[in-house]
Each structure stands twice: as structure tokens, then as C-alpha cells.
Amino acid sequence: MNILRTIRVSLRALSRNKMRSFLTALGIIIGVGAVIATISIGQGAKREVEKRFESMGTNLLFVRPGSRSFRGVHGGGGTYQNITPGDAKAIAEKADAVKYVSPSVSTRAQVIYGNKNWNTSIYGVGDKYPEIRNWEVDEGIFFDEYMVRSGQKVCVLGSEVNENLFEGADPIGQIIRIKKIPFRVIGVLKSRGESGGWFNRDDMITIPYTTAQKRLIGRIDRIQSIDISAVSAAKTAEATKQIEEILRARHKIAPGAEDDFQVRDMSEIAEGAAESREIMTILLGAIASVSLLVGGIGIMNIMLVSVTERIREIGIRMSVGAREKDILLQFLAEAIVLSILGGFLGICLGIVGSTLISRFTELQTLVSMGSVALSFLFAGSIGVFFGFYPARKASKLDPIEALRYE
């Protein structure tokens, strides 16, 4: 019996009970659709994380205060405020693998304009902050080195703050009050949106870090962090090494002693975030795959019923010359065809479901050919695995006993 003829016979046998065949394949359809949809959600989330980190720049570095030990008790990272503006200046002057440097401090405050007010994050930064963060100014300008050095009371608004305080009116040149201190608005940053669903990056105001130190925080000899941009992504490791050498020398850290600061590489953070998303995708896919196994068990069950219903047919086929191999291939082909048809319909369901999820929710989906091919291959494998036992049982029937079966 050739392959094409076997497939035609299988399709004819399945078409005799269309509803039963459809209900049997439904487990495969739902399983494949669920696998594709869950993997597409995971892939979309992973791509979204990658895009956000790419927009920030993979050559981005952060210097944060380290931990402090007192009488054998170690505090966590950031418990020892020991980073100074002088550290930032030394890095900018001595590290040739570093392109831009921006000291940074932050706080929260109530911002007032006229009869409107808004509670937001206040970031005191340097004049190179937009270049480091890859963040363009939408309206007006960003403050320059002179404004930072002289500690001027100027600010650049995030788009969310601009919308809530000015409601479409031109903010440039207007005076807002931060902790009752007047600041002149000189620019508005372009919208960046939410960061992974945790916070809105546009809900902030940037001011010169020198102004933040003197006017809002009241501590001019310390900064909370240093934002740094390496010359290129390939130079981040070299930049990290140079920064560590400069800060160890400035902080007079003995050879072999623990650093009192931390240098974090954005590419490492991006890789960690991508890996966590990938693990979640695999977990979701594995959970969805359980429905494929349930569908395979359903196929085995129906094929066993089909063998019982067609015992006389099997006996007649054997009596006219059909071999065990022919009977085995016939029933195995029915299971495989059922699985493949279910897999095809499941792929359509998964693609349509992923599109609808992306359109009607905030989740971004990405259907990859790899997930489609894997699901289709898995569906065919289930047909072989769960269809083999009923097919083998049919092929081992005794023709005489089969013909006597009522």
C-alpha cells in the first residue's frame, strides 16, 4: 500500500464520523494554539525588554555607592554614601574609554503650577544626561554646562508632568515651584512610556544636580550615583576597569580590599532581564504543552474505539491479502492525519489569538516561525506516539476471529 493511497483511505475513514474526528482533534487544536500564543507572549515581552534597553544604550554604565561594614555588620548596597562630584569629574578626565559622565541625585516632591499640582520624581543630573540616556528634547532645550556649574533654577519636564501641569499649553518659560522653590521651565523631553509596567519614565523632572544638592537635598558633598556612557558597546569592559581603578585610587582602597562602590553594566542587566523572560516563556510553553498530551491521550482513546468498531473490516482486509504492516500503517496514518490537521488548525488559532491579544491588551506578542514549526512537529509526534499502540493492536488481530466478530 503506497503512502498516498494510505492517506486517502485514512481521510475517508475519518470523514465517516466528522464530529467525532473534530472533537478528537480539538485537544490538539487547543494545545497547539495555547503553545503558540504563550510563546508569542513571552517572545514579545523579551523583545520589548530588548528594545527598551537598546533605546537606553548598551554602552551605559552606572556607578553606585557600595556597602559599609561596621563592627562586623555589613549593610546592603547604597548604605554608604561615598560618591562625590569629584569622582565623576575624575572619571570624565582620566578614563579614555568613557565618552560622557553625568552625576545624579534624586528625590520626590510636590510640583505646583498655578492652581495645579503634581507629585513626581526630581532628578538632578549633568548636562550630558540626554546623550547618555539617548533621550531627545521634544520642546525647548536642555540645560548646559554653565547652568549646571552655576546651579541655576531651571528644569526640563517629562511629558507626563507637562501634560498634567500645563494640559497642552506652552510650558517653555513658565515658572513652576518644586518644594516652594521657583524653577523656570526650559524644555520638555520626548515621551518614553512605561518601563516594563513598573513605572512611567515620563513622570519626572530633570534639574541641574548642583541645584538639587543646594536647594532640594541640602548635601553638596555627595551624589547618589554617576551615569556613564562608554565610547562604544565594545569598550564597556575597558571603561568598567578604568572606572574601578580610578575610584579605588581616589577612595584609597588597599589592594585586595572590597570596593566601596559598584559599577553596573547595562548590557549585563539587559542579558539578565532577557534570560528571565526566556525562562518564563519556556515555563508557559511547558504548561501549555500539557494540553497537547491530553489531546494525544484523546486520540489514543478514539483510535482504540475505532479499532473495536472496525474489527470485521480488518478481518476482511486481511483475508484478501492485507499484511500486518498494511493494517498498522492504515491506523497509524489515521492518527497522524488527525494530529496534523489538528496542528494546522491550532497554528491558525494561535496566530489569530496572538494578534487579538496584542490588539486588545497591553501585551506585545511576537509569533516566530520556530514556535510554529516546533508546535507542528510536536503535534505530528503525538500522532505517531499515541497512535502506534491502537494501530499495532489492530495489526495483530487474528483474521479468523476478526471475521467472526459481531
CORWOHU-V277667 format. One record per pair of residues at least 4 apart in sequence whose ideal C-beta (glycine too) atoms are under 8 Angstrom apart, sorted by the first residue. I is the first residue (numbers start at 1). J is the second residue. Records with the same first field share a line. If there is no record, write none. Layout:
BEGIN
I->J, J
END
This chain:
BEGIN
1->5, 6, 9, 322, 326, 329, 330
2->6
3->7
4->8
5->9
6->10, 329, 330, 333
7->11, 333, 337
8->12
9->13, 330, 333
10->14, 330, 333, 334, 337
11->15, 337
12->16
13->306, 330, 334
14->18, 21, 334, 337, 338
15->21
17->21
18->22
19->23
20->24, 302
21->25, 338
22->26
24->298, 299, 302, 338
25->29, 295, 299, 338, 339, 341, 342, 345
26->30, 295, 298, 342
27->31, 291, 292, 294, 295, 296, 297, 298, 299, 342
28->32, 292, 295, 296, 299, 338, 339, 342, 343, 346, 379, 382
29->33, 295, 342, 345, 346, 349
30->34, 291, 295, 346, 349
31->35, 288, 289, 290, 291, 292, 293, 294, 295, 346, 379
32->36, 292, 342, 343, 345, 346, 347, 349, 350, 375, 376, 378, 379
33->37, 346, 347, 349, 350, 353
34->38, 288, 291, 350
35->39, 285, 288, 289, 292, 346, 350, 371, 374, 375, 378
36->40, 346, 347, 349, 350, 351, 353, 354, 367, 371, 372, 375
37->41, 288, 350, 353, 354, 357, 365
38->42, 281, 284, 285, 287, 288
39->43, 281, 284, 285, 288, 368, 371
40->44, 350, 354, 357, 365, 366, 367, 368, 371
41->45, 281, 284, 354, 357, 363, 365
42->46, 277, 278, 280, 281, 282, 284, 285
43->47, 281, 365, 366, 367, 368, 371
44->48, 358, 363, 364, 365, 366
45->49, 277, 280, 281, 363, 364
46->50, 274, 277, 278, 281, 366
47->51, 364, 366
48->52, 196, 364
49->53, 196, 270, 273, 274, 277
50->54, 270, 274
51->55
52->56, 195, 196
53->58, 266, 269, 270, 273
54->58
55->134, 192
56->60, 133, 134, 266
57->132, 133, 134, 229, 266
58->233, 236, 266, 267, 270
59->99, 229, 230, 231, 232, 233, 235, 236, 239, 266, 267
60->132, 133, 227, 228, 229, 230, 266
61->227, 228, 229, 230, 236, 239, 240, 243, 263, 264, 265, 266
62->225, 226, 227, 228, 262, 263, 264, 266
63->83, 87, 91, 225, 226, 228, 243, 247, 261, 262, 263, 264
64->77, 78, 83, 224, 225, 261, 262, 264
65->77, 78, 79, 80, 81, 82, 83, 224, 225, 260, 261, 262
66->77, 78, 80, 82, 258, 259, 260, 261, 262
67->74, 75, 76, 77, 78, 79, 80, 260
68->74, 75, 79, 80, 260
69->73, 74, 75
70->75
75->79, 80
77->262
80->260
81->222, 224
82->222, 251, 260, 261
83->87, 88, 222, 223, 224, 225, 226, 261
84->88, 221, 222, 223
85->89, 103, 209, 223
86->90, 250
87->91, 223, 226, 246, 247, 250
88->92, 101, 102, 103, 126, 223, 226
89->93, 101
90->94, 246, 250
91->95, 98, 101, 226, 228, 242, 243, 246, 247
92->98, 100, 101
94->242, 246
95->239, 242, 243, 246
96->231, 242
97->230, 231, 235, 238, 239, 242
98->228, 229, 230, 231, 239, 242, 243
99->131, 229, 230, 231
100->128, 131, 132, 228, 229
101->126, 128, 132, 226, 227, 228, 229
102->125, 126, 127, 128, 129, 132, 209, 226, 227, 228
103->124, 125, 126, 209, 223, 225, 226
104->123, 124, 125, 126, 129, 209, 223, 224, 225, 226, 227
105->123, 124, 209, 212, 213, 217, 223, 224, 225
106->121, 122, 123, 124, 212, 224
107->121, 122, 212, 216, 217
108->119, 120, 121, 122
109->119, 120, 122, 178, 179, 216
110->117, 118, 119, 179
111->117, 118, 119, 120, 161, 165, 176, 177, 178, 205
112->116, 117, 176, 177, 180
113->117, 165, 166, 174, 175, 176, 177
116->164, 165, 167
118->161, 164, 165
120->158, 160, 161, 203, 204, 205
121->203, 204, 205
122->178, 204, 205, 207, 212, 216
123->129, 204, 205, 206, 207, 212
124->206, 207, 208, 209, 210, 211, 212, 213, 216, 217
125->129, 206, 207, 208, 209, 227
126->148, 208, 209, 227
127->142, 143, 144, 145, 147, 148, 208
128->132, 229
129->133, 135, 142, 206, 227
130->134, 135, 136, 137, 142, 189
131->229
132->227, 228, 229
133->227
135->189, 190, 192
136->189, 190
137->141, 142, 156, 187, 188, 189, 190
138->159, 187, 188, 189, 190, 191
139->170, 171, 172, 187, 188
140->156, 172, 185, 186, 187, 188
141->186, 187
142->156, 186, 187, 206
143->147, 148, 152, 154, 156, 186, 207, 208
144->148
145->149
146->150
147->152, 154, 208
148->208, 209, 210
149->210
150->210
151->208, 210, 211, 214, 215
152->208, 211
153->181, 182, 183, 184, 207, 211, 215
154->183, 184, 185, 186, 207, 208, 211
155->176, 178, 183, 184, 185, 186, 205, 206, 207
156->185, 186, 187, 188, 189, 205, 206, 207
157->161, 162, 165, 171, 185, 187, 188, 189, 205
158->162, 188, 189, 201, 202, 203, 204, 205, 206
159->163, 188, 189, 190, 191, 202
160->164, 191, 200, 202, 203, 204
161->165, 202, 203, 204, 205
162->166, 171, 188
163->167, 168
165->171, 176
166->170, 171, 174
170->174
171->185, 188
172->185, 186, 187, 188
173->184, 185, 186
174->184, 185
175->182, 183, 184, 185
176->182, 183, 185
177->181, 182, 183
178->183, 205, 207, 216
179->215, 216
181->215, 216
183->207
189->202, 206
191->202
192->201, 202
193->200, 201, 202
194->198, 199, 200, 201
195->199, 200, 201
197->362
199->203
207->211, 212, 216
208->212
209->213, 223
210->214, 220
211->215, 216
212->216, 217
213->217, 218, 219, 220, 223
214->218, 220
228->239, 243
230->235, 236, 238, 239
231->235, 239
232->236
233->267
235->239
236->240, 265, 266, 267
237->241, 265
238->242
239->243
240->244, 263, 265
241->245
242->246
243->247, 263
244->248, 259, 263
245->249
246->250
247->251, 259, 261
248->253, 259
251->260, 261
253->257, 258, 259, 260
264->268, 269
265->269
266->270
267->271
268->272
269->273
270->274
271->275
272->276
273->277
274->278
275->279
276->280
277->281
278->282
279->283
280->284
281->285
282->286
283->287
284->288
285->289, 371
286->290
288->292
289->293, 378
290->294
291->295
292->296, 378, 379, 382
293->297, 382
294->298
295->299, 342, 382
296->300, 339, 382, 383, 385, 386
297->301, 386
298->302
299->303, 335, 338, 339, 382, 383, 386, 387
300->304, 335, 386, 387, 389, 390
301->305
302->306
303->307, 331, 334, 335, 386, 387, 390, 391
304->308, 389, 390, 393
305->309
306->310, 331, 334, 390
307->311, 314, 331, 390, 393, 394
310->314, 394
311->315, 397, 402, 405
312->316, 402, 403, 405
313->317
314->318, 327, 394, 397, 399, 402
315->319, 397, 399, 400, 401, 402, 403, 404, 405
316->320, 403
317->322, 326, 327
318->322, 327, 397, 399, 402
319->399, 403
322->326, 327
323->327
324->328, 395, 396
325->329, 395
326->330
327->331, 391, 394, 395, 397
328->332, 391, 392, 394, 395
329->333, 391
330->334, 391, 394
331->335, 387, 390, 391, 394, 395
332->336, 384, 387, 388, 391
333->337
334->338, 387
335->339, 383, 384, 386, 387, 388, 390, 391
336->340, 380, 383, 384, 387
337->341, 383
338->342, 383, 387
339->343, 379, 380, 382, 383, 387
340->344, 376, 379, 380, 383
341->345
342->346, 379
343->347, 375, 376, 378, 379, 380
344->348, 376
345->349
346->350, 375, 379
347->351, 372, 375, 376
348->352
349->353
350->354, 367, 372, 375
351->355, 367, 372
352->356
353->357
354->358, 365, 367
355->359, 365
356->360
357->361, 363, 365
358->363, 364, 365
367->371, 372
368->372
369->373
370->374
371->375
372->376
373->377
374->378
375->379
376->380
377->381
378->382
379->383
380->384
381->385
382->386
383->387
384->388
387->391
388->392
389->393
390->394
391->395
392->396
393->397
397->401, 402
398->402
399->403
400->404
401->405
END
